[in-house]
Amino acid sequence: MSDRPLTRASVFAQAWPIMLGQASVPLVGLVDTAVIGRTGDAVALAGVALGATIISLVFWSFGFLRMGMTGLTSQASGFGDPREVDALLLRALGIGLALGLVILALGAPITQLAFAVMAGSETITGEAGGYMQGRFFGAPAALAVYAINGWLLGLGRTREALALQIAMNAANIALDVWFVWGLDMGAYGVGLGTACAEWIALVLGLLIVGRVAGANILALARQTPRSLLLDKDRLLQLFAVNRDIMIRTIALLILFAWFANAGARIGAAALAANHVLLQFVNVAAFILDAFAFTAEERVGKAYGARDAQQFKRAVRLTSEFALASGIVFALAFFLAGGPVIDLLTTDPQVREIARTFLPFAALVPLIGMPSWMLDGVFIGTTRGRALRNAGVIATILYIVLDLALRPAGNWGVWIAITASYVLRAGGLALYLPELLRDIGGGHLTVRSNKSTD
C-alpha cells in the first residue's frame, strides 16, 4: 500500500482501513457505556469509568510497543532492511508478553495503589475494582497486540491491521453484552469480556503476522540470527526511543486520569456524565488518528529513505484530510449529540450534565487535530525527546490550570481539558523548526518527486 506514489488518493486508500478499525475502538467504549448505562445504575457506570481510566493508565504506559514500533519499522522498511523489520517484531512481542505477565502478577497492589490516589466513594471503587480485576487477565495479550499493530502499521499493512482490530472489537462487544446482560456479571463482566477478546486478537494477530512475513512466528524466530536480535546498538536505539515515548505516554495518561478524578471529586453523576462525553472525544480522536497513523508510516518511510520532499508532502496531505474530518465531526456532535447522550444513559441527572457540557466535547475534534497530527509526525521520525518534553510540560500546565479553575466546578474541568490539546500542540510546534532545519540543512537528501495531487 505505502509503495504507491504519495497522492491524496493513495493517502486515503491507506487511511480508510485504519479509520474503520479505529472507529470500532470507541464503538466498544460506547457499547460498554450503554451496556452499563442502560441499567440505570449511575454508580456502576461511574465505576467502569474510573476503572477504565486506571487500566488505560497502566496498559498504555507501554503504548510505545505500538508507537515506537510503527516509526522504527517504517524507517527500517524505507531503508531496505527486511531482516531488521522481522527482528523488531520479535523484540517487541517478547517485551510485550513479559511486561503483561508482570502487570497480571501485580494486579492487586496496582488496584490498591490506584484507589489510594484516585478520588471516589467506596461504592464507585468497588465497581471499578471488579472491572479492573477482569481486565488484568488480558494484560499479556493486550501488550503483545500493541506490538503486532505497530508492526503492521509500520509496513503500511492497514487492511490486515483493520481485520485484527475489528475482530478484537467485535468479540469484545459480543462478550460484554453476554457477560453483563446475559450472565449479570456487572462491571466485572465488562472487564473480563475485554480481556477474553484481547487473547482472541493475539491468536489472530500471530496468524496475520505469518501471512505478511511469509513464515509463522516460530519460523521467524528460528531464521532471525541471535546476533541481530540482540544487537547492542539496535537494542539501545529501541530502548532510547521507547523510554521517551513511555514517559510521554505516562504523562498524557496522567492528564486524562486527572480529568476523570476531577469529575469524581464533584460526584458520581458528574463522573458518569464526563465519561459519556469522553466517548464523543474518543470517537473523533480514534478516527482522526487514522491520518496521524498514515503520517507516521509515510513520514517514517520518507525519513528512512532520506527523502525530504516526500516527508513534507506526507505531512501536508495527511493534515488536509485530518482538518476536513475534524470539521465534520465537530458539526455532527453539535447537531446530534443530545440524542446520542440519551441513548447512552437513562439517568436524568447524568443526561442533564452531559448535555450542558456537550459543546466542549464537540469542539475537541477541531482543537485536538493539530496535536494528534504532530504526534504522528514526531512518532514517525522517532523524535522521542520532543514527544517526551511536550507531553510532560503540557500535563504539568494542564494540572496547574485545572487546580486554578476548581472553584468553577465542572466548567473548570472542561475548560482545562480543552486547553490541554492546545498546550500539547504548542509544545510540539516548538520542535518543528529543529526538525525542518535537519531536513533543509542536508541531514536528509532531497530527491525529485514526480507525483501529483
DRENTORTOR-855297 format. One line per 3 residues: number of its first residue (from 1); their letters; for each residue x, y, z of C-alpha. Coordinates in steps of 0.05 Angstrom, whole numbers, plus 5000, padded with zeros to 4 digits. Layout:
N
NUM	a	X:Y:Z  ... .
end
This chain:
453
1	msd	5000:5000:5000  5053:5051:5021  5095:5037:4958 .
4	rpl	5044:5076:4916  5060:5148:4896  5045:5197:4951 .
7	tra	4979:5228:4927  4913:5245:4961  4883:5182:4931 .
10	svf	4938:5137:4959  4936:5171:5027  4861:5159:5032 .
13	aqa	4869:5087:5006  4918:5075:5063  4878:5112:5115 .
16	wpi	4808:5085:5105  4822:5016:5133  4853:5049:5195 .
19	mlg	4792:5094:5200  4745:5034:5202  4789:4997:5251 .
22	qas	4796:5058:5295  4721:5072:5291  4709:5004:5322 .
25	vpl	4753:5021:5383  4709:5077:5411  4648:5036:5389 .
28	vgl	4670:4986:5442  4672:5043:5493  4603:5065:5471 .
31	vdt	4575:4994:5478  4608:4985:5546  4578:5052:5568 .
34	avi	4510:5033:5541  4511:4962:5570  4521:4991:5640 .
37	grt	4487:5058:5628  4421:5027:5604  4416:4990:5671 .
40	gda	4403:5059:5702  4458:5049:5754  4499:5113:5754 .
43	val	4547:5085:5807  4563:5024:5763  4574:5069:5703 .
46	agv	4619:5114:5745  4657:5053:5769  4670:5029:5698 .
49	alg	4692:5100:5680  4742:5102:5738  4767:5031:5726 .
52	ati	4776:5043:5651  4816:5105:5666  4863:5068:5712 .
55	isl	4871:5009:5665  4886:5057:5607  4939:5089:5651 .
58	vfw	4971:5022:5667  4966:4989:5598  4981:5049:5555 .
61	sfg	5042:5065:5597  5071:5013:5550  5039:5042:5488 .
64	flr	5109:5051:5459  5101:4979:5437  5053:5007:5385 .
67	mgm	5080:5077:5372  5155:5062:5374  5145:5000:5331 .
70	tgl	5110:5040:5276  5165:5091:5270  5223:5042:5274 .
73	tsq	5190:4991:5227  5173:5043:5174  5244:5070:5177 .
76	asg	5275:5000:5171  5228:4986:5113  5246:5052:5079 .
79	fgd	5320:5038:5089  5311:4969:5056  5328:4924:5116 .
82	pre	5276:4867:5118  5316:4826:5170  5312:4884:5219 .
85	vda	5237:4890:5205  5228:4818:5228  5275:4827:5288 .
88	lll	5236:4889:5311  5172:4848:5315  5205:4792:5354 .
91	ral	5237:4840:5404  5171:4877:5416  5130:4813:5423 .
94	gig	5178:4787:5476  5178:4852:5514  5102:4858:5510 .
97	lal	5087:4788:5536  5138:4795:5592  5111:4863:5615 .
100	glv	5039:4837:5610  5055:4779:5657  5085:4828:5707 .
103	ila	5022:4871:5705  4979:4809:5715  5020:4787:5775 .
106	lga	5017:4857:5806  4943:4868:5793  4921:4871:5866 .
109	pit	4974:4921:5891  4964:4964:5828  4890:4968:5844 .
112	qla	4901:4986:5917  4952:5040:5898  4907:5070:5846 .
115	fav	4848:5075:5894  4893:5107:5946  4908:5162:5896 .
118	mag	4842:5170:5857  4781:5203:5887  4717:5163:5891 .
121	set	4667:5134:5940  4672:5064:5967  4614:5041:5922 .
124	itg	4647:5070:5860  4715:5039:5875  4680:4972:5888 .
127	eag	4652:4972:5818  4718:4997:5789  4756:4942:5825 .
130	gym	4712:4889:5793  4723:4918:5724  4799:4921:5734 .
133	qgr	4802:4850:5761  4772:4826:5695  4817:4869:5652 .
136	ffg	4882:4846:5683  4872:4776:5655  4883:4804:5586 .
139	apa	4947:4844:5601  4998:4799:5565  4955:4793:5503 .
142	ala	4938:4867:5502  5011:4888:5502  5031:4836:5450 .
145	vya	4975:4861:5405  5002:4932:5412  5068:4906:5382 .
148	ing	5033:4870:5325  4991:4931:5308  5051:4977:5308 .
151	wll	5090:4929:5263  5032:4923:5213  5022:4999:5211 .
154	glg	5096:5010:5202  5093:4966:5140  5032:5002:5114 .
157	rtr	4991:4938:5120  4930:4975:5142  4879:4924:5117 .
160	eal	4910:4870:5159  4910:4918:5219  4837:4932:5204 .
163	alq	4819:4858:5205  4854:4848:5271  4822:4909:5303 .
166	iam	4752:4893:5280  4757:4820:5302  4780:4840:5371 .
169	naa	4727:4894:5380  4670:4850:5353  4690:4796:5403 .
172	nia	4694:4849:5457  4624:4875:5444  4592:4806:5440 .
175	ldv	4626:4782:5503  4609:4845:5542  4535:4841:5524 .
178	wfv	4534:4767:5542  4571:4774:5608  4531:4835:5632 .
181	wgl	4461:4826:5604  4462:4750:5597  4502:4729:5659 .
184	dmg	4490:4791:5702  4565:4798:5717  4563:4875:5721 .
187	ayg	4627:4916:5716  4669:4853:5724  4636:4824:5662 .
190	vgl	4655:4885:5621  4728:4878:5641  4730:4802:5631 .
193	gta	4697:4807:5563  4751:4856:5540  4806:4811:5567 .
196	cae	4779:4750:5530  4775:4790:5466  4848:4810:5474 .
199	wia	4870:4737:5476  4828:4722:5415  4862:4780:5380 .
202	lvl	4931:4755:5398  4919:4688:5365  4891:4721:5303 .
205	gll	4947:4772:5302  5000:4717:5301  4965:4684:5243 .
208	ivg	4965:4751:5206  5039:4761:5221  5053:4693:5189 .
211	rva	5015:4713:5127  5050:4780:5120  5120:4755:5136 .
214	gan	5114:4691:5096  5131:4648:5156  5098:4635:5223 .
217	ila	5125:4667:5286  5165:4605:5307  5198:4602:5239 .
220	lar	5214:4676:5242  5247:4666:5309  5289:4608:5283 .
223	qtp	5312:4644:5220  5329:4710:5253  5402:4710:5276 .
226	rsl	5411:4718:5351  5467:4767:5337  5417:4812:5302 .
229	lld	5361:4802:5352  5406:4820:5410  5449:4872:5373 .
232	kdr	5471:4922:5425  5465:4985:5383  5395:4967:5358 .
235	llq	5372:4949:5428  5398:5014:5455  5361:5052:5400 .
238	lfa	5297:5013:5415  5301:5028:5490  5321:5101:5480 .
241	vnr	5261:5114:5434  5214:5073:5476  5237:5105:5541 .
244	dim	5220:5175:5516  5154:5153:5486  5137:5116:5550 .
247	irt	5149:5179:5592  5107:5220:5543  5051:5168:5544 .
250	ial	5050:5164:5620  5047:5240:5624  4986:5242:5578 .
253	lil	4953:5184:5615  4963:5222:5680  4929:5281:5646 .
256	faw	4867:5241:5629  4867:5205:5696  4868:5274:5729 .
259	fan	4808:5292:5685  4769:5231:5709  4790:5245:5781 .
262	aga	4766:5317:5774  4696:5291:5757  4699:5241:5814 .
265	rig	4712:5298:5863  4647:5331:5841  4605:5268:5847 .
268	aaa	4582:5204:5814  4535:5239:5766  4589:5287:5741 .
271	laa	4639:5230:5733  4588:5189:5694  4568:5248:5650 .
274	nhv	4640:5265:5635  4653:5192:5617  4594:5194:5569 .
277	llq	4622:5257:5536  4690:5226:5533  4661:5174:5485 .
280	fvn	4649:5231:5436  4721:5254:5444  4745:5182:5434 .
283	vaa	4705:5173:5370  4737:5235:5339  4807:5221:5366 .
286	fil	4809:5149:5344  4782:5161:5274  4824:5223:5261 .
289	daf	4884:5183:5286  4877:5144:5220  4911:5203:5186 .
292	aft	4962:5210:5242  4979:5136:5235  4984:5144:5159 .
295	aee	5030:5203:5171  5073:5161:5218  5085:5108:5165 .
298	rvg	5093:5157:5106  5137:5205:5145  5178:5149:5175 .
301	kay	5189:5116:5108  5210:5182:5076  5256:5195:5135 .
304	gar	5287:5125:5129  5296:5134:5053  5326:5204:5064 .
307	daq	5273:5238:5021  5256:5307:5048  5206:5326:4994 .
310	qfk	5164:5264:5006  5169:5279:5081  5139:5348:5073 .
313	rav	5087:5324:5024  5065:5269:5072  5054:5319:5127 .
316	rlt	5013:5366:5083  4968:5314:5051  4951:5276:5115 .
319	sef	4937:5342:5152  4889:5365:5098  4847:5302:5109 .
322	ala	4850:5309:5185  4826:5382:5183  4767:5366:5138 .
325	sgi	4748:5307:5183  4754:5349:5246  4704:5400:5217 .
328	vfa	4654:5344:5200  4659:5313:5270  4650:5379:5305 .
331	laf	4587:5394:5266  4560:5324:5276  4570:5327:5352 .
334	fla	4537:5395:5357  4476:5372:5317  4466:5300:5340 .
337	ggp	4500:5297:5409  4437:5304:5451  4400:5242:5424 .
340	vid	4465:5201:5430  4472:5221:5503  4400:5198:5515 .
343	llt	4417:5132:5482  4478:5120:5525  4447:5133:5593 .
346	tdp	4377:5134:5624  4396:5172:5687  4363:5241:5684 .
349	qvr	4417:5277:5723  4473:5247:5681  4436:5266:5617 .
352	eia	4427:5338:5641  4501:5347:5659  4525:5314:5594 .
355	rtf	4480:5359:5551  4505:5421:5588  4578:5406:5572 .
358	lpf	4568:5375:5503  4595:5438:5467  4664:5426:5497 .
361	aal	4666:5354:5471  4642:5379:5403  4700:5428:5398 .
364	vpl	4754:5376:5412  4758:5348:5341  4780:5416:5316 .
367	igm	4822:5437:5375  4855:5369:5384  4870:5355:5310 .
370	psw	4937:5393:5308  4964:5356:5369  4944:5288:5340 .
373	mld	4976:5303:5273  5040:5329:5305  5043:5266:5346 .
376	gvf	5042:5226:5281  5099:5267:5251  5144:5262:5312 .
379	igt	5128:5188:5324  5143:5171:5252  5211:5205:5257 .
382	trg	5222:5174:5326  5236:5242:5357  5225:5216:5427 .
385	ral	5257:5275:5463  5208:5324:5432  5148:5279:5447 .
388	rna	5171:5269:5519  5184:5342:5534  5120:5367:5501 .
391	gvi	5078:5315:5536  5107:5327:5605  5102:5403:5600 .
394	ati	5031:5401:5574  5009:5355:5631  5041:5400:5684 .
397	lyi	5009:5463:5655  4942:5427:5650  4943:5406:5723 .
400	vld	4961:5477:5744  4903:5504:5703  4854:5453:5730 .
403	lal	4873:5470:5802  4864:5544:5787  4795:5531:5758 .
406	rpa	4768:5486:5813  4721:5539:5840  4685:5536:5773 .
409	gnw	4665:5463:5784  4654:5421:5722  4660:5483:5678 .
412	gvw	4732:5489:5701  4744:5415:5689  4723:5421:5616 .
415	iai	4758:5487:5603  4823:5456:5628  4818:5392:5588 .
418	tas	4801:5430:5525  4861:5476:5535  4906:5416:5544 .
421	yvl	4902:5400:5470  4927:5470:5453  4984:5460:5503 .
424	rag	5004:5394:5471  5004:5422:5401  5042:5484:5423 .
427	gla	5096:5443:5457  5108:5400:5395  5106:5461:5349 .
430	lyl	5166:5489:5386  5207:5430:5360  5183:5435:5287 .
433	pel	5236:5487:5266  5291:5440:5291  5261:5381:5251 .
436	lrd	5254:5424:5189  5325:5451:5196  5351:5379:5199 .
439	igg	5316:5364:5134  5332:5430:5099  5403:5431:5125 .
442	ghl	5424:5369:5088  5414:5315:5140  5365:5286:5091 .
445	tvr	5378:5281:5017  5324:5314:4975  5303:5273:4916 .
448	snk	5256:5290:4859  5182:5275:4868  5141:5268:4805 .
451	std	5075:5251:4838  5016:5297:4831  4955:5311:4873 .
end
